[in-house]
Amino acid sequence: MVEGGLRDGWRVLDAGCGTGHTLVGLAKAHPKVRFVGLEPSGASRAIARRLADDHGVTNLDIVDGAMPHTELDQRFDLVYSYGVVHHLPDPRAGLEWLCRHLAEDGLLHLWLYNDVGEARRMRDRELVQLLSPPTKGPPWD
């Protein structure tokens, strides 16, 4: 995500953290970094909080809200948003919101997809499954 890794003391925002898997994983790996997850879904926030509790992660806050409507009272050294902005009614407003929450010299990590890109990925996945020998469980077993 960041060349050289996250730096101690940084503030990191996950805008649209969902169920918190990326957020909690990063927070666990970087205990001296402070994380905030922004998520509008109460069910997803509950799962994220439970995941953080299950892993003993305490260096994060999970906030009820959505871009571009929720204003946060802090700026972040790293703001990331994976697979969210393109779903907003006004993606430009979402991008402007992300940039407003960056600290001076902050970094923005944004992941977007579109129908064509997702269709290609799904087609490729189906092709790999078709050509792969059957397995009895997850591929990591």
N, C-alpha and C positions, 0 to 999 in steps of 0.2 A: 504494500500500500504506500509506504513512504521509504524512499531510499535511506538506508541507515537506521530505520526503525523509528518508533515513537520515542520521544524524549521525555525523561522524567519531568514532572511538573506541567506537562501539556494539559490543555483542556480539549476534549474531542467530542464532537456532536455527531450522532447517528440520526439523521433526519428521515424518519419513517422506519424505525427499528424493528417493526413487526414483532415476532415472538422472541427477539433478542439473541438469536444464536450467534450472529457475528459480533454484536455488542458485548455479550457476556464472554465470549471467547477472547476478544481483544482485551477486555478489562482484566480477565484472569491472567493473561500473559504479560500485562503491563500494570502491576499494582501501584506504581508511582505516577500513573497518569489518571486524570479525572475524566470520566465519561458521562455523557448525558444522552439518553435515548428519547426521541420525540415520537409519539405514536398516538393516533386518534382512536384506535380500537381498544376498548376496555378489556376484551377477551385476550387480545394479543399482549397487552401490558401485563395482565395477570400471569400469563405464561412466562413472559420475560422475567418478571420479579421472582417467580418460583424457580426458574432456571438459575438466576443469580444466587438465590438462597441455597439451592442444592449444591452449588459449587463454591459457596462461601465467599462470593465476590461482593465486596462492600464499597468499591471505589466507583460506583455509578449511581445515577439517578434516572428513573424512568418517568417521563413527564407526559401528561395528557395534553395533546395538542396536535395541530397539523399546519404544515406550511401551505400557503403563505399567511395564514390567519393568526397564528400564535407568535407573539413577540417574546423573546427570551431576554433576560436582563444581563446577559453576558456575551462575550465574543469568544471564539474558539480558535485554537492553533490549527486544528484540522476539522473540517466539516466534510462528512461523506454521506452520500445518499445513493442507495442501490435499488434500481428498478422502481422508482417512485415518481420522479418529476414528469415523465412522459404520460402518466395517468392523470395529472392535474388538469382541470378545465383550462387553466392558463399556465402552461409550462414556463413561459418567460417570467411570470410573477414568482413562480417557485424558484427559479434560478436566481432572480434578484434577491429573494428572501435568504437563500443560502449565502450569497455574497455579503449581505448585510450582517450576517452573524460570524463572519470571518474576522479574526484579529488582524492587525496590521502585519503583513508578510505571512498571513495564514495560508493554508493549503486547502484546496477544494478537490475532492475525489468524487467523481460523478460517474454513475453507470446507467446508461440508457439502452433500451432496445426498441426495435420497431417490428411491425408485423412481418416484414420480409426476413429480417435477421432471425426472429424466433421460428418462422416457418422452416428456414434452412436448418436451424439447429435441431428442431423436432424431426425433420426428415432424415438428417444424418444419424440421429439417435436410433430411429426405427430401422435404418439400414444396418447399423452396427448390431442391433439386437437380432435382426433377421440372419445375418451372416455369422453370428457368434454361436458356438456350441451351447446347448442348454446347460444351465447350472442349477444347483440345489441350494439356493440361498444367496445372500448378498455377495457381491464380487470380492469383498475383502476377506471372506472366510478362507 
